[in-house]
Amino acid sequence: MAKSRSSQHLHIVEQTLGRAAKEGLLHLMAEDFVANGRSVRVEDTDYVNFGSCSYLGLELDARIKAGTIDAVNRYGSQFASSRGYICTGLYGEAEALLGRVFNRPLILAPSLTLGHMSSIPVLVEDEDAVILDHQVHASVQMAVGPLRQRGVKVEMIRHNHMDMLESRIKKLQQTHKKVWYMADGIYSMYGDFAKLNELTELLNRYESFHLYIDDAHGSGWMGKYGAGFVHSQLPYHPRLFLTASLAKSFATAGGVLIFPDEESKKKVRCTGPTMNFSGPIQPPLLGAAIASIKIHLSPELPQLQKRLRERIAYFRLMATENKVPLFMDSASPIGFISVGDPEVAYNMGKRLKAAGYFTNIAIFPAVPYKNAGLRIAINNHLQFEDIKSLMDLIAEHLPQALAEENSSIEEVYEAFGMEIV
């Protein structure tokens, strides 16, 4: 009997990720007795860590650790109740501080994934249509699942293709009440940005058009008070629904759902499934969140952001000087080195590990099968010499890895639609 399309997809995913795990590139466990932020210890070996999305490097900050300890001393290790019934007062304090960051109605969810699962099925009505960017985060795509079960029209378009988006808006608005476009502010694999200028024009042009943007990777390191990429670039709009994360630059836990009005907030707070039927952020991490948000609200934040921007700029310079195939020359802390076939990604991941560097390999299903790469995360723990050494190594080893896997740099550029430099 022939396998279903879904079964075939799962088989390919299992093969691709299983191979990466077998090669020692996924499903690893850090063995550090005391973390230092810059390196990670795996199987008795220390690696310079280019896989951490703690962009501002705050997870070891003494004030955040003190906030965690204080919360444990005051409230214990957990508050064992659904927030639908009752929550610790730390929630109120954290949300009040976040209100100063975003200046909009908001809800602090246990994680951004759980936040999406509460907000998207509630905000999108049966008469609406949803358009997903091909690279929108998997957590958003998961939250859209219940919409399909309800019969809501859901479709996907090519990544960041605004002409295609407008064409679909024109078509769908004829038969649907609202047309939602769901995208990332900064995309988690390629590190490129949403096209906010074009999206703003579409918001102004089509009254049925609504935006739902996951700005997890733009939170903290960008914008006043760390409000993020989207909030810093896109003026308030009554049809923009924004989300942010505390699990990266803020160095704690939780997802922030930011609404254009109190009515939408109340609707999600009362009827969102995970608002009523999942556990809360526990006191230790709420204590950490409060301490972190206070740092973001302080005059110290611009200096932390500047420190990161300098490292990002240096990474881009090293990519250019080494003629490394950086897919998007983006000013984000995520760099994507194009390698093409998954086999080349496995090969490069092992080569870099052998040289003492840990990077994330980006393979299917996170990216298209033939668009694998090295996902490089830049953060404030890294030193400039770390960045230079890594880029020198990639420039040296990529031609060798391509040759071993019967590929070439020309094939890589062709697969990604890039011009050879």
C-alpha positions as CSV (number, residue, x, y, z in Angstrom):
1,M,0.0,0.0,0.0
2,A,1.4,3.4,-1.0
3,K,2.3,5.7,1.9
4,S,0.2,8.9,2.4
5,R,1.8,12.2,1.7
6,S,1.8,12.9,5.5
7,S,3.5,9.6,6.2
8,Q,6.1,10.2,3.5
9,H,6.8,13.6,5.0
10,L,7.3,12.2,8.5
11,H,9.6,9.5,7.1
12,I,11.8,12.1,5.4
13,V,11.9,14.2,8.6
14,E,12.8,11.1,10.6
15,Q,15.6,10.2,8.2
16,T,17.0,13.8,8.0
17,L,17.0,14.6,11.7
18,G,17.9,11.0,12.7
19,R,21.0,11.2,10.6
20,A,21.9,14.6,12.1
21,A,21.5,13.1,15.6
22,K,23.6,10.1,14.7
23,E,26.4,12.4,13.4
24,G,26.4,14.1,16.8
25,L,24.9,17.4,15.6
26,L,21.4,17.2,17.2
27,H,19.8,16.0,20.5
28,L,22.9,16.8,22.5
29,M,23.2,17.4,26.2
30,A,25.3,20.2,27.7
31,E,27.6,18.9,30.4
32,D,28.8,22.2,31.9
33,F,29.1,22.1,35.7
34,V,29.1,25.9,35.6
35,A,28.1,27.8,32.5
36,N,30.1,30.7,31.2
37,G,27.9,31.7,28.2
38,R,30.7,31.6,25.6
39,S,31.3,27.9,25.4
40,V,29.3,24.7,25.9
41,R,30.7,21.3,27.0
42,V,29.5,18.2,25.2
43,E,30.9,14.7,25.6
44,D,33.9,16.0,27.6
45,T,34.8,18.6,25.0
46,D,34.4,22.4,25.2
47,Y,33.1,24.1,22.1
48,V,32.8,27.9,21.3
49,N,29.0,28.1,21.2
50,F,27.4,29.8,18.1
51,G,24.0,28.2,18.9
52,S,22.8,30.4,21.7
53,C,19.9,32.9,21.0
54,S,20.5,34.7,24.3
55,Y,21.5,37.6,22.2
56,L,22.3,40.2,24.9
57,G,24.0,37.5,27.1
58,L,22.0,38.2,30.2
59,E,21.3,34.7,31.4
60,L,24.3,34.9,33.8
61,D,23.6,38.5,35.0
62,A,23.8,38.6,38.8
63,R,20.6,40.7,39.0
64,I,18.6,38.2,37.1
65,K,19.9,35.3,39.2
66,A,19.1,37.3,42.3
67,G,15.6,37.9,41.1
68,T,15.2,34.1,40.6
69,I,16.5,33.4,44.0
70,D,14.3,36.0,45.7
71,A,11.2,34.6,43.9
72,V,12.0,31.1,45.1
73,N,12.6,32.2,48.7
74,R,9.3,34.1,48.7
75,Y,7.0,31.7,46.7
76,G,8.8,28.4,46.5
77,S,9.6,26.4,43.4
78,Q,6.1,26.4,41.9
79,F,2.6,27.9,42.0
80,A,0.5,24.8,41.3
81,S,-2.7,26.3,39.8
82,S,-4.0,27.1,36.4
83,R,-3.9,30.9,35.7
84,G,-7.5,30.6,34.8
85,Y,-8.2,30.2,38.6
86,I,-5.5,32.1,40.3
87,C,-1.9,33.2,39.8
88,T,1.0,34.5,41.8
89,G,1.3,38.3,42.1
90,L,4.6,38.1,40.2
91,Y,2.5,37.9,37.1
92,G,0.9,41.2,37.7
93,E,4.3,42.8,38.4
94,A,5.8,41.4,35.2
95,E,2.9,42.4,33.0
96,A,2.9,45.9,34.4
97,L,6.6,46.3,33.5
98,L,6.0,44.8,30.1
99,G,3.2,47.4,29.6
100,R,5.9,50.1,30.0
101,V,8.0,48.3,27.3
102,F,5.2,47.8,24.7
103,N,2.6,50.5,25.7
104,R,-0.2,48.2,24.5
105,P,-2.7,45.8,26.1
106,L,-0.8,42.5,26.6
107,I,-0.9,39.0,28.1
108,L,2.2,37.1,29.4
109,A,1.8,33.5,28.3
110,P,3.8,30.5,29.7
111,S,5.6,30.3,26.3
112,L,5.1,31.9,22.9
113,T,4.1,28.5,21.5
114,L,1.3,28.3,24.1
115,G,0.5,31.9,23.4
116,H,0.0,31.3,19.7
117,M,-2.2,28.3,20.5
118,S,-4.4,30.5,22.6
119,S,-4.6,33.6,20.5
120,I,-4.7,32.4,16.9
121,P,-7.7,30.1,17.2
122,V,-9.6,32.8,19.1
123,L,-8.8,35.8,16.9
124,V,-9.4,34.1,13.5
125,E,-13.1,33.5,12.8
126,D,-14.6,30.9,10.6
127,E,-15.4,33.5,7.9
128,D,-11.7,34.6,7.7
129,A,-8.8,33.4,5.6
130,V,-5.2,32.9,6.7
131,I,-2.1,33.3,4.6
132,L,1.1,31.8,6.0
133,D,4.6,32.9,5.0
134,H,6.5,29.8,4.0
135,Q,9.1,30.5,6.7
136,V,6.8,31.6,9.5
137,H,7.8,29.9,12.7
138,A,6.6,26.3,13.3
139,S,4.8,27.4,16.5
140,V,2.5,29.6,14.4
141,Q,1.9,26.8,11.9
142,M,1.0,24.5,14.8
143,A,-1.5,27.0,16.2
144,V,-3.2,27.2,12.8
145,G,-4.0,23.5,12.9
146,P,-7.3,23.9,14.7
147,L,-8.4,26.5,12.1
148,R,-8.1,23.9,9.4
149,Q,-10.1,21.5,11.4
150,R,-12.8,24.2,11.6
151,G,-12.8,24.6,7.8
152,V,-11.0,28.0,7.8
153,K,-9.3,28.7,4.5
154,V,-5.5,28.4,5.1
155,E,-2.8,28.7,2.4
156,M,0.9,29.3,2.2
157,I,2.9,31.7,0.0
158,R,6.5,32.0,-1.0
159,H,8.7,33.6,1.6
160,N,8.5,37.4,1.8
161,H,6.8,37.7,-1.7
162,M,4.7,40.8,-1.3
163,D,3.4,40.8,-4.8
164,M,2.0,37.3,-4.3
165,L,0.6,38.3,-0.9
166,E,-1.3,41.3,-2.4
167,S,-2.7,39.1,-5.2
168,R,-4.1,36.6,-2.6
169,I,-5.5,39.5,-0.5
170,K,-7.4,40.8,-3.5
171,K,-8.8,37.3,-4.3
172,L,-9.6,36.2,-0.8
173,Q,-11.2,39.4,0.4
174,Q,-14.0,38.8,-2.1
175,T,-15.2,35.7,-0.2
176,H,-13.9,36.1,3.3
177,K,-14.5,38.6,6.1
178,K,-10.8,39.1,7.1
179,V,-7.6,38.1,5.5
180,W,-4.8,37.3,7.9
181,Y,-1.1,37.2,7.0
182,M,1.1,35.4,9.6
183,A,4.8,36.0,9.5
184,D,7.9,36.5,11.6
185,G,9.4,39.9,12.3
186,I,12.9,38.3,12.0
187,Y,12.9,34.8,10.6
188,S,14.4,32.2,12.8
189,M,16.4,30.3,10.2
190,Y,17.5,32.8,7.6
191,G,17.7,35.8,9.9
192,D,16.0,38.1,7.4
193,F,13.4,40.7,8.2
194,A,9.7,41.0,7.4
195,K,9.0,43.6,4.8
196,L,7.3,46.1,7.1
197,N,7.1,49.0,4.7
198,E,5.2,46.9,2.1
199,L,3.1,45.3,4.8
200,T,2.1,48.8,6.2
201,E,1.1,49.8,2.7
202,L,-1.1,46.7,2.4
203,L,-2.7,47.4,5.8
204,N,-3.6,50.9,4.6
205,R,-4.8,49.7,1.2
206,Y,-7.1,46.8,2.3
207,E,-9.5,47.1,5.2
208,S,-9.9,43.4,5.4
209,F,-6.2,42.8,5.8
210,H,-4.9,41.8,9.3
211,L,-1.3,41.1,10.4
212,Y,-0.2,38.6,13.0
213,I,3.6,38.8,13.5
214,D,5.9,36.6,15.7
215,D,8.8,38.9,16.7
216,A,10.5,36.4,19.0
217,H,13.9,36.9,17.5
218,G,13.6,40.7,17.3
219,S,12.6,41.1,21.0
220,G,15.0,42.7,23.5
221,W,18.1,43.4,21.3
222,M,16.2,45.9,19.2
223,G,14.0,48.9,19.9
224,K,13.4,51.2,22.8
225,Y,13.2,49.2,26.1
226,G,13.7,46.1,23.9
227,A,10.3,46.3,22.4
228,G,11.7,44.6,19.3
229,F,12.1,45.0,15.5
230,V,8.4,45.3,14.6
231,H,7.4,47.6,17.4
232,S,10.3,49.9,16.7
233,Q,9.6,50.1,12.9
234,L,5.9,49.9,12.5
235,P,3.7,52.6,14.0
236,Y,0.6,51.5,15.9
237,H,-2.1,50.0,13.7
238,P,-5.5,48.7,14.8
239,R,-5.1,45.5,12.7
240,L,-1.6,44.5,13.9
241,F,-1.4,41.7,16.4
242,L,2.2,41.3,17.6
243,T,4.0,38.7,19.8
244,A,7.3,38.8,21.5
245,S,9.5,36.4,23.5
246,L,11.2,36.5,26.8
247,A,13.1,33.3,26.1
248,K,15.9,34.8,24.0
249,S,17.3,38.4,24.6
250,F,15.4,38.7,27.9
251,A,17.1,35.5,29.1
252,T,14.1,34.0,31.0
253,A,10.8,32.4,29.9
254,G,7.4,33.4,28.5
255,G,5.7,34.8,25.4
256,V,4.1,38.2,25.2
257,L,0.8,38.6,23.3
258,I,0.4,42.3,22.3
259,F,-3.0,43.5,21.2
260,P,-4.3,46.7,19.5
261,D,-7.2,46.9,21.9
262,E,-8.5,45.7,25.3
263,E,-11.4,43.8,23.7
264,S,-9.1,41.5,21.8
265,K,-7.0,40.9,24.9
266,K,-10.1,40.1,27.0
267,K,-11.3,37.7,24.4
268,V,-8.1,35.7,24.3
269,R,-7.6,35.9,28.1
270,C,-11.1,34.4,28.7
271,T,-11.3,31.9,25.9
272,G,-7.8,31.0,24.8
273,P,-7.4,27.3,25.5
274,T,-3.9,27.4,27.0
275,M,-4.9,30.4,29.1
276,N,-7.2,28.1,31.1
277,F,-5.8,24.6,30.6
278,S,-2.0,24.8,30.9
279,G,0.4,25.6,33.7
280,P,1.8,29.0,34.5
281,I,5.3,30.4,34.3
282,Q,6.7,29.3,37.7
283,P,7.9,31.8,40.3
284,P,11.7,31.4,39.7
285,L,11.4,32.4,36.1
286,L,8.8,35.1,36.8
287,G,11.4,36.6,39.3
288,A,14.0,36.4,36.5
289,A,11.6,38.0,34.1
290,I,10.9,41.0,36.4
291,A,14.7,41.5,36.9
292,S,15.4,41.3,33.2
293,I,12.6,43.7,32.2
294,K,13.9,46.2,34.7
295,I,17.3,46.0,32.9
296,H,15.6,46.5,29.6
297,L,13.9,49.6,31.0
298,S,17.2,51.0,32.3
299,P,19.7,53.3,30.6
300,E,22.0,50.2,30.4
301,L,20.1,48.6,27.5
302,P,21.3,50.8,24.6
303,Q,24.9,49.8,25.5
304,L,24.0,46.1,25.5
305,Q,22.3,46.6,22.2
306,K,25.3,48.5,20.7
307,R,27.7,45.7,21.9
308,L,25.6,43.2,20.0
309,R,25.3,45.3,16.8
310,E,29.1,45.6,16.7
311,R,29.4,41.8,16.8
312,I,26.8,41.4,14.1
313,A,28.6,44.0,11.9
314,Y,31.9,42.2,12.4
315,F,30.3,38.8,11.5
316,R,29.0,40.3,8.2
317,L,32.4,41.9,7.5
318,M,34.1,38.5,8.0
319,A,31.6,36.8,5.7
320,T,32.3,39.3,3.0
321,E,36.1,39.2,3.4
322,N,36.0,35.3,3.3
323,K,33.5,35.2,0.4
324,V,31.4,32.9,2.5
325,P,27.9,32.3,1.0
326,L,25.9,34.3,3.5
327,F,22.3,33.9,2.3
328,M,21.0,37.1,3.7
329,D,23.3,40.0,4.5
330,S,21.0,40.9,7.4
331,A,21.7,43.1,10.4
332,S,20.1,40.5,12.6
333,P,21.9,38.2,15.1
334,I,21.1,35.1,13.0
335,G,23.4,34.4,10.1
336,F,22.7,31.6,7.6
337,I,25.6,30.2,5.6
338,S,24.2,28.4,2.5
339,V,25.5,24.9,1.9
340,G,22.8,23.3,-0.3
341,D,22.4,19.5,0.3
342,P,21.8,18.2,3.9
343,E,24.9,16.0,3.5
344,V,27.1,19.1,3.2
345,A,25.5,20.5,6.3
346,Y,26.3,17.3,8.2
347,N,29.8,17.4,6.9
348,M,30.4,21.0,7.8
349,G,28.8,20.6,11.3
350,K,31.3,17.7,12.0
351,R,34.2,19.7,10.7
352,L,33.5,22.7,12.8
353,K,33.0,20.5,15.9
354,A,36.3,18.9,15.3
355,A,37.9,22.4,15.3
356,G,36.1,23.3,18.5
357,Y,33.1,25.2,17.3
358,F,29.4,24.3,17.8
359,T,26.9,25.7,15.3
360,N,23.3,24.8,14.5
361,I,22.8,23.0,11.2
362,A,19.6,24.1,9.4
363,I,18.0,21.2,7.6
364,F,14.6,19.9,6.4
365,P,11.9,20.5,7.6
366,A,13.1,23.8,9.1
367,V,14.2,24.8,5.5
368,P,13.6,23.3,2.1
369,Y,15.4,20.0,1.5
370,K,18.0,21.4,-0.9
371,N,18.4,24.7,1.1
372,A,20.4,23.4,4.1
373,G,22.9,25.6,5.8
374,L,24.8,26.6,9.0
375,R,22.7,28.8,11.3
376,I,25.1,31.1,13.2
377,A,23.7,32.9,16.3
378,I,25.7,35.9,17.4
379,N,25.5,37.0,21.1
380,N,27.3,39.2,23.5
381,H,29.2,36.4,25.1
382,L,31.2,35.8,21.9
383,Q,34.5,37.5,21.3
384,F,35.6,39.1,18.0
385,E,38.3,36.5,17.6
386,D,35.7,33.8,18.0
387,I,33.8,35.2,15.1
388,K,36.9,35.6,12.9
389,S,38.1,32.1,13.6
390,L,34.8,30.6,12.8
391,M,34.5,32.4,9.5
392,D,38.0,31.5,8.5
393,L,37.2,27.9,9.2
394,I,34.1,27.9,7.2
395,A,35.9,29.5,4.3
396,E,38.6,26.9,4.5
397,H,36.4,23.8,5.0
398,L,33.3,24.5,2.9
399,P,35.1,23.8,-0.5
400,Q,36.4,20.5,0.9
401,A,33.0,19.5,2.3
402,L,31.3,20.3,-1.0
403,A,33.8,18.2,-2.9
404,E,33.4,15.3,-0.6
405,E,29.6,15.3,-1.1
406,N,29.9,15.7,-4.9
407,S,28.6,19.2,-4.9
408,S,30.0,22.6,-5.7
409,I,29.7,26.3,-4.7
410,E,28.1,27.0,-8.1
411,E,25.3,24.5,-7.2
412,V,24.9,26.1,-3.8
413,Y,24.4,29.5,-5.3
414,E,22.0,28.1,-7.9
415,A,19.9,26.3,-5.2
416,F,19.5,29.5,-3.3
417,G,19.0,31.8,-6.3
418,M,22.1,33.8,-5.2
419,E,24.7,35.6,-7.4
420,I,28.2,34.3,-7.1
421,V,30.5,36.8,-5.5
